Amino acid sequence: MKALLVAALLAAAPALAQERLIEPSAPDSARATAITVLKHLAEGDLEQAAALSNAPAQRLELLRGYRDVVPEMARTGVTNFFNNLRDLWSSVNALLQGDLEKSGQDWMRFSVNTVLGFGGVVDWASPMGLDPHYEDLGQTFGVWGMEPGAYLVLPFLGSSTARDTLALPADFYAYPDQWVSPDEAAYGLLAWRVVNTRANLLDAGQLLSDISLDKYTFVRDGYLQRRRSLVFDGDAPETPEPPEAPASAGSAPSPAASSPEAPASAASAAP
């Protein structure tokens, strides 16, 4: 099902662009870049696909072109499909965290959407009250007591921490889309997943640029707070205030210095 979905979208992208079924908001160069990269991914030519998206400007052009070439309904289906695979890994992580209720609910989501939702393309579980949790190995490490470590910004993937980066390989390769053969197909699906996710966040990134004077600090603080909230299931304990530094011995005034009138009063008291 996964291969059929990806092949259908890749095959449809050039036709959509040529027939102008969607009004493009990006320039023709962005559309051409997106179509070319999609073709390379479909052919398993990851080297050529990467060559067209090395520089930040090229990546932005690719994401804009992808968003305008691929219909919103198709992008929603792709998002649902990968989120369905994510539910399976979430169920495993909830089990590792000792939360049987969440693990069972995520497993039910995966089962319902896989059977009734054409492999996860349609999300039937959410209207049935089976909300997603999206647990990952980074959260599991946090539940086990591992500190998040340094804040990092990974190329193309965005915000992370040392703990989440350590868990990243397992989070990527635990997706069933990485179990396919040959390896080129698995890596192509991984690239498709990343491109689709980043393209869906373009508007949020633009809004962030418009409202934030210090974008880096805003994103960093928001990411760290969100990850902390996820680890504690929305009930994170308050961070204790750092203790005040004790006054150094050299800065403490001596008793004699603090009461200069003491000698004079002692002299006046003498007979």
Buried (B, 14 or more C-beta within 10 A) or exposed (E): EBEEBBEEBBEBBBEBBEEEEBEBEBEEEBBBBBBBBBBBBBEBBBEEBEEBBEEEEBBBBBBBBBBBBBBEEBBBBBBBBBBBBBBBBBBBBBBBBEBEEBBEBBBBBBBBBBEEBBBBBBBBBBEEEBEBBBBBBBBBBBBEEBEBEEBBEEEEBBBBBBBBBBBBEBBBEBBEBBEBEEEBBBBBBBBBBBBBBBBBEBEEBEEBEEEEEEEEEEBBEEBBEEBBEBBEBEEEEEEEEEEEEEEEEEEEEEEEEEEEEEEEEEEEEEE
